[in-house]
Amino acid sequence: MDCPRCSATLKTYTLEGHQAEVCESCGYAGVAVDHASEPEEFETWQDAMARFRGE
């Protein structure tokens, strides 16, 4: 398999049953990740000042 970035040959590394395709030429690592996250709650300046004043 060839690297999607530089077309060099990828090496496959395995650790505890998980595999990663890695390119030693450019540093590409084809590791599957989950980019989903929980939505963050943001505090308004009004709420922050009220919290600061102890209201």
ZAMARGU-4260 file (C-alpha; in steps of 0.2 Angstrom, whole numbers, plus 5000, padded with zeros to 4 digits):
<rodrens>
0) 5000/5000/5000 | 5006/5018/4996 | 5006/5033/5007 | 4992/5045/5002 | 5003/5060/5005
5) 5020/5056/4997 | 5017/5039/4988 | 5030/5030/4998 | 5027/5012/5004 | 5018/5011/5021
10) 5023/5000/5035 | 5010/4991/5046 | 5013/4991/5064 | 5002/4980/5076 | 5000/4983/5095
15) 4988/4973/5105 | 4977/4968/5090 | 4977/4986/5083 | 4985/4991/5067 | 4992/5007/5060
20) 4998/5011/5043 | 5014/5022/5045 | 5025/5031/5032 | 5043/5033/5038 | 5046/5046/5024
25) 5033/5059/5028 | 5027/5054/5045 | 5009/5050/5040 | 5000/5038/5052 | 4984/5031/5046
30) 4976/5029/5064 | 4957/5029/5064 | 4951/5042/5077 | 4934/5048/5083 | 4933/5067/5081
35) 4916/5068/5089 | 4914/5077/5105 | 4901/5083/5117 | 4895/5101/5114 | 4903/5113/5126
40) 4893/5125/5137 | 4899/5143/5136 | 4896/5156/5149 | 4891/5173/5144 | 4901/5188/5151
45) 4885/5193/5161 | 4884/5176/5169 | 4903/5176/5173 | 4902/5193/5181 | 4886/5188/5191
50) 4896/5172/5197 | 4911/5183/5201 | 4900/5195/5212 | 4892/5180/5220 | 4874/5183/5213
</rodrens>
